[in-house]
Amino acid sequence: MPNRVRFAVPFDNHRTTPLSMIAPFTAGLEQGGIDFLWLWDELSCWFPGNLWNTQNSPAADFVDGSATHDPFVEAAFALAANPHANVRVTTDAVRSAPAELLRKMLTLAHGTDGDVVCALGAGELRQTKPFGYKRAEGLKRLEDMFVLMNKLWEADAPFSHEGNIWNYKNAFIGTSRPEKRPEFWALGGGPMLLEIAAKHADGFEAAVPQAITTPEKFADQVKAVRRQVEEFGRDPDAFGFGIWNICICHDDPDTIDRIVRNPLAKYFAAQFGRLDTKSWADEGFNSVMPENWHYAMHWAPFEQSDEEINAFVSNVSDAMSRAAFFVGSPKEMAEINAQFVEAGASFVGHLDFSPLVLGPADAQDSVRRAMEVAAQTNALVEASA
């Protein structure tokens, strides 16, 4: 169990949020004890059709849910003003290319004496299909990404390589390396992704409770991946494990109840509440999505009609909506995080759903709550250690 867990809090990635705000936001995170600025590479919105309205969220009055910033440009803006900051970026292997992604991360690493980390997933249908990419190639591309970025980092001369998708011939991007090597973690789940991670990545992270429902199940996953890492001749102690705690974190239980009942929370529960919707049955719920439906492989929000969206929302009970998140006060979130740290996590991404429902007026309080969660989690971890 680590003596301290590292935390990340996201900057709002919509283009209606002025990019100039990212510099003071990053400085505020550092002053408040948050380790990483967290940025996501998203092209497609979360809440389609008639869901994104001012009845469900005050932010809908002025936030264009489909318009997002480029996270790598955001990171550059943040680091230009905060050259000691740590940055975590998430993207996918389908919309990325190995040399180009590594070059971006090397550029960011040259811009800070902190850490830069990129979490790579195998892609989501909502981010790929509308833009002409093939989500089915995700795992093959993911393996190529890790293999080739490692080779490019290590290469002192041009090299050739035949991969699943990418074939390199006399490829080389130079030897000017930053003091700290960028880290590349795998994001997601499934046996093939975990094997790729154990063989090539620097770490693995997943959403909780949506992908891994309990600390006990996370501990089992950590043990299994550590065994694989060792079997591939790598040091399991150098391999990181992280969680995305996608939560409803608030001081007021009545406000939490109101958020749970909100159509945005219920739609999230239907689509993302359990990535493998079959697992709902283990908890006594009936999935509202079709049999064998999986968020990453099947969710195409712009293909859903308003009638379908309304049906999804109406079929999610308040109890199911609540179960789709970890729910509670900062103290309760810290206690949950500490259990996952005990199970092997060294990184926690804190993603509070509350401001989506409560609107911009809650944004500052949400960051304050995140800082409380981080401080209280680390107090519990230190006391346990």
ABEGO torsion letter per residue (X at the ends): XBABBBBBBBBBABAABBAAAAAAAAAAAAAAGBABBBBBBBABBABBEAABBAAABAAAAABBAABBBBAAAAAAAAAAABAABBBBBBBBAAABBAAAAAAAAAAAAAABABBBBBBBBAEBAAAAAAAGBBAAAAAAAAAAAAAAAAAAAABABBBBBBBAABBBBGBBAEABBBABBBBBBBBEBEAAAAAAAAAABABBBBBOAAABABAAAAAAAAAAAAAAAAAAGBBAAABBBBBBBBBBBBABAAAAAAAAABAAAAAAAAAAABABAAAAAAAGBBBABBBGBBAAAABBAAABBAAAAAAAAAABBAAAAAAABBBEBAAAAAAAAAAAAAAGBABBBBBBAAAAAAEAAAAAAAAAAAAAAAAAAAAAAAAAX
